[in-house]
Amino acid sequence: MDIYEKLTILADAAKYDVACTSSGADRRGKRGQLGNAASIGCCHSFAADGRCISLLKVLMSNVCVYDCKYCINRRSNDVPRAIFTPRELADLTMAFYRRNYIEGLFLSSAVVKSPDHTCELMLRTLRILREEYGFRGYIHAKAIPGADPILIRQIGMMADRMSVNIELPSEQSLQKLAPDKQRSAILLPMGQIRDGIVQSKHELVRYKHTPKFSPAGQSTQMIIGATPESDYQILRLTSALYQKYSLKRVFFSAYVPVVQHSDLPAVDTKPPLLREHRLYQADWLLRFYGFSAEEILDEHNPYFDPYLDPKCNWALRHIDQFPVEVNRASYEMLLRVPGIGVNGARKIVTARRAGQLDFEDLKKMRIVLKRAQYFLTCKGRMMQGVGCDPRMALRGLLQNEGKGQAFSLGAQQMSLFAPTAEDTYQCLTGQI
Amino acid sequence: MLDRTDIVYYYDGTFDGLLCCIFASYVKKEIPLDIIDQNGGQLQLFAGKQILTEKEKARRVACGLRDKAGKQAYAMLQRGFLTCLPQKEITLLRFARAAFAQGSGILRMLSHPAVLPLANALTHLRREAELLTGFVRFTEYEGVLGSVITPKNQVLPVLARHFCDRYNAEAFFIYDRTHRQVLLHYGQRSEIRDAAAMEVPDISAEEQCLQSLWRQFYDTIAIKERYNPRCQRTHMPLRYRDNMTEFQTVVQKMPPGNGALQKRAIQQKRYGKLLQTENRSHITEGDSISGNGLYDL
């Protein structure tokens, strides 16, 4: 089997992995060596599904001893199998990197023979890249649950980011769909990586040149829509992962039916893209906007509104805190205004030091008022023709999409209808 | 008092030349109607003043601006000169005058009429350079890496830092076909030169092999259930794709083991329609790089 076929098989098997980001590591180039890394990351291309291609995302091998029902590489599935040799993969990475096709390598693997054996193969690849070729680009490596902690530690010394897939949002689902995997076995390496990162940071303070352990942190991913968990459960889990395991990112992957099985959604089910989109919106609120999971959803509203994004939804339920005055509101409160993001809030805070701002100024600064107008005052006044009334705001927010008249305004009735055009659009254009 | 005249300044198209225009505008106490690059080939319709470039005057303006409004404001002026803003010279002159008047506070006046167009143009430049750090595609020609780009702004000075750091041990060039400039890097040295055209040799079989590997990876990694060309276009506008390996349609030899010549008809079908509707006037100028067999293997 030549490298062309291997690449086809092993890229195809890796395509459902979502965490293809190259952010978090900052490393200048070094004379005579290839590569550097920037903490903002870099997208090198976008595939036909609109997802960013940043890293050479492949599996070391798709030969697997496990039989997880949702997975295309499960033992009982009849698909072509392949294994890269460490040398082949390292050479391919270098060749692609030199031509600026990629930002680095994303190396995951099915479990060949045993977790230890798989980790050793991956480690050999990373050794060739880092030690023999002096590669300074980005490397994201998956830790294989069940592998020896020493191996995971060694991989972490070579990689920029590590991740362990939590796979499914609850233990019951995991038992049902991935009987070979244990939740505790997944959380164990996650904890080890967290501790390794903390320890490495402490050592760096004392010894400048101590090698770094997974300097770009760790991430995880879970499959959405294959199992019955509510959005609230998923969001609480996400929030807990950020807090307890200090993760950089939690990725969500809308389940694409690849297998016919009684425990799984039917094969003709569409991937729940809108739901995935809403989860990412909420994830951003957790990480950058100072929201907590309980503010976004709760026991009584365990699912996202298909019409309104989580931030609009929160603002309408807390209309008593609005409108806020652009020229006086704190940065934290500006961040909570629907339609104003981190960039917008920063621009406002900078510009208002130079003088009082009006709606015209906001427009000039390219702050989009489509949503924000219902929640803002400038110099004590709302925008002409706009009042701060939840019903009016709701009507306006929906009318913006040209669909407002079609809906009645009762919030309970709303959820009976299909998602608005805007939601469909956002979920179509949204990048994960 | 300031005169708003109907006079036009002609300058030599260099940054120092522009600084001298700013100098002249202060000396004569006038704001010109426009500042035009005399090499730009425009008809000289208006009464014009030829502004001579003098190093000393340029230095005085540069130092003055740095003292008065800070390094950051001066950097904005320098960067602004690289943008594709229409009448960028007059916009930069207005910005410089505002910066002299307001001092460093100018950086915070985001909605000031002299700052706003420049700030937006700079965002455009920054965005384009950011995208291109990812979208530049090198091809190996006998050990030298080469790439062609067609940006709207003059991004080479911005890109140079990134690529010279990343590929410091390589010899490479990036040719900007819009502005006919080339960034050369070899043996730890780099420079940007004007180049009317760029000739490259044919690529080797090995290189073709690698390119087909990359195209195969690119096609394989997409999930067809999530096919979403609109999202793809949002993040990667069509105008960049002409220069990217994964979108180039070629007849090529497949790597050993597969043997036969194969046409990449699938991709042509998939993207051909999109590409036809795009305005491609900027590459049909008949310059030597587009017709030298780089794309028609």
HADDOCK unambig.tbl for C-alpha pairs under 7 A between the chains (distance, minus, plus):
assign (segid A and resid 2 and name CA) (segid B and resid 257 and name CA) 6.74 0.50 0.50
assign (segid A and resid 4 and name CA) (segid B and resid 213 and name CA) 6.17 0.50 0.50
assign (segid A and resid 7 and name CA) (segid B and resid 217 and name CA) 6.88 0.50 0.50
assign (segid A and resid 8 and name CA) (segid B and resid 216 and name CA) 6.78 0.50 0.50
assign (segid A and resid 8 and name CA) (segid B and resid 217 and name CA) 6.49 0.50 0.50
assign (segid A and resid 8 and name CA) (segid B and resid 220 and name CA) 6.50 0.50 0.50
assign (segid A and resid 11 and name CA) (segid B and resid 217 and name CA) 6.54 0.50 0.50
assign (segid A and resid 11 and name CA) (segid B and resid 220 and name CA) 6.44 0.50 0.50
assign (segid A and resid 11 and name CA) (segid B and resid 221 and name CA) 6.05 0.50 0.50
assign (segid A and resid 12 and name CA) (segid B and resid 220 and name CA) 5.56 0.50 0.50
assign (segid A and resid 12 and name CA) (segid B and resid 221 and name CA) 5.95 0.50 0.50
assign (segid A and resid 15 and name CA) (segid B and resid 221 and name CA) 5.12 0.50 0.50
assign (segid A and resid 15 and name CA) (segid B and resid 222 and name CA) 6.88 0.50 0.50
assign (segid A and resid 15 and name CA) (segid B and resid 223 and name CA) 6.88 0.50 0.50
assign (segid A and resid 29 and name CA) (segid B and resid 165 and name CA) 5.16 0.50 0.50
assign (segid A and resid 29 and name CA) (segid B and resid 166 and name CA) 5.44 0.50 0.50
assign (segid A and resid 31 and name CA) (segid B and resid 168 and name CA) 6.30 0.50 0.50
assign (segid A and resid 31 and name CA) (segid B and resid 169 and name CA) 6.63 0.50 0.50
assign (segid A and resid 32 and name CA) (segid B and resid 168 and name CA) 6.54 0.50 0.50
assign (segid A and resid 32 and name CA) (segid B and resid 169 and name CA) 4.71 0.50 0.50
assign (segid A and resid 33 and name CA) (segid B and resid 169 and name CA) 6.23 0.50 0.50
assign (segid A and resid 34 and name CA) (segid B and resid 166 and name CA) 6.23 0.50 0.50
assign (segid A and resid 34 and name CA) (segid B and resid 167 and name CA) 5.77 0.50 0.50
assign (segid A and resid 34 and name CA) (segid B and resid 169 and name CA) 6.78 0.50 0.50
assign (segid A and resid 35 and name CA) (segid B and resid 166 and name CA) 4.48 0.50 0.50
assign (segid A and resid 35 and name CA) (segid B and resid 167 and name CA) 6.29 0.50 0.50
assign (segid A and resid 36 and name CA) (segid B and resid 166 and name CA) 5.26 0.50 0.50
assign (segid A and resid 42 and name CA) (segid B and resid 134 and name CA) 6.03 0.50 0.50
assign (segid A and resid 43 and name CA) (segid B and resid 134 and name CA) 5.55 0.50 0.50
assign (segid A and resid 44 and name CA) (segid B and resid 134 and name CA) 4.07 0.50 0.50
assign (segid A and resid 44 and name CA) (segid B and resid 135 and name CA) 5.45 0.50 0.50
assign (segid A and resid 45 and name CA) (segid B and resid 135 and name CA) 6.57 0.50 0.50
assign (segid A and resid 46 and name CA) (segid B and resid 232 and name CA) 5.80 0.50 0.50
assign (segid A and resid 46 and name CA) (segid B and resid 236 and name CA) 6.60 0.50 0.50
assign (segid A and resid 47 and name CA) (segid B and resid 218 and name CA) 6.57 0.50 0.50
assign (segid A and resid 47 and name CA) (segid B and resid 222 and name CA) 5.35 0.50 0.50
assign (segid A and resid 47 and name CA) (segid B and resid 232 and name CA) 6.75 0.50 0.50
assign (segid A and resid 48 and name CA) (segid B and resid 222 and name CA) 5.69 0.50 0.50
assign (segid A and resid 48 and name CA) (segid B and resid 227 and name CA) 5.81 0.50 0.50
assign (segid A and resid 48 and name CA) (segid B and resid 228 and name CA) 6.13 0.50 0.50
assign (segid A and resid 48 and name CA) (segid B and resid 229 and name CA) 5.76 0.50 0.50
assign (segid A and resid 48 and name CA) (segid B and resid 232 and name CA) 6.26 0.50 0.50
assign (segid A and resid 49 and name CA) (segid B and resid 222 and name CA) 5.52 0.50 0.50
assign (segid A and resid 49 and name CA) (segid B and resid 223 and name CA) 6.11 0.50 0.50
assign (segid A and resid 49 and name CA) (segid B and resid 224 and name CA) 6.85 0.50 0.50
assign (segid A and resid 49 and name CA) (segid B and resid 226 and name CA) 5.24 0.50 0.50
assign (segid A and resid 49 and name CA) (segid B and resid 227 and name CA) 4.14 0.50 0.50
assign (segid A and resid 49 and name CA) (segid B and resid 228 and name CA) 4.55 0.50 0.50
assign (segid A and resid 49 and name CA) (segid B and resid 229 and name CA) 6.48 0.50 0.50
assign (segid A and resid 49 and name CA) (segid B and resid 232 and name CA) 6.72 0.50 0.50
assign (segid A and resid 50 and name CA) (segid B and resid 228 and name CA) 5.63 0.50 0.50
assign (segid A and resid 50 and name CA) (segid B and resid 229 and name CA) 6.38 0.50 0.50
assign (segid A and resid 50 and name CA) (segid B and resid 231 and name CA) 4.85 0.50 0.50
assign (segid A and resid 50 and name CA) (segid B and resid 232 and name CA) 3.97 0.50 0.50
assign (segid A and resid 99 and name CA) (segid B and resid 137 and name CA) 5.85 0.50 0.50
assign (segid A and resid 99 and name CA) (segid B and resid 138 and name CA) 4.42 0.50 0.50
assign (segid A and resid 99 and name CA) (segid B and resid 139 and name CA) 6.29 0.50 0.50
assign (segid A and resid 100 and name CA) (segid B and resid 136 and name CA) 6.60 0.50 0.50
assign (segid A and resid 100 and name CA) (segid B and resid 137 and name CA) 5.60 0.50 0.50
assign (segid A and resid 100 and name CA) (segid B and resid 138 and name CA) 6.25 0.50 0.50
assign (segid A and resid 101 and name CA) (segid B and resid 137 and name CA) 6.41 0.50 0.50
assign (segid A and resid 350 and name CA) (segid B and resid 108 and name CA) 5.86 0.50 0.50
assign (segid A and resid 351 and name CA) (segid B and resid 108 and name CA) 5.27 0.50 0.50
assign (segid A and resid 351 and name CA) (segid B and resid 109 and name CA) 5.77 0.50 0.50
assign (segid A and resid 351 and name CA) (segid B and resid 110 and name CA) 5.83 0.50 0.50
assign (segid A and resid 354 and name CA) (segid B and resid 108 and name CA) 5.98 0.50 0.50
assign (segid A and resid 354 and name CA) (segid B and resid 109 and name CA) 5.84 0.50 0.50
assign (segid A and resid 361 and name CA) (segid B and resid 111 and name CA) 5.70 0.50 0.50
assign (segid A and resid 364 and name CA) (segid B and resid 111 and name CA) 5.95 0.50 0.50
assign (segid A and resid 365 and name CA) (segid B and resid 110 and name CA) 6.60 0.50 0.50
assign (segid A and resid 365 and name CA) (segid B and resid 111 and name CA) 6.06 0.50 0.50
assign (segid A and resid 428 and name CA) (segid B and resid 228 and name CA) 6.68 0.50 0.50
assign (segid A and resid 428 and name CA) (segid B and resid 231 and name CA) 6.25 0.50 0.50
assign (segid A and resid 429 and name CA) (segid B and resid 230 and name CA) 6.35 0.50 0.50
assign (segid A and resid 429 and name CA) (segid B and resid 231 and name CA) 4.15 0.50 0.50
assign (segid A and resid 430 and name CA) (segid B and resid 231 and name CA) 6.67 0.50 0.50
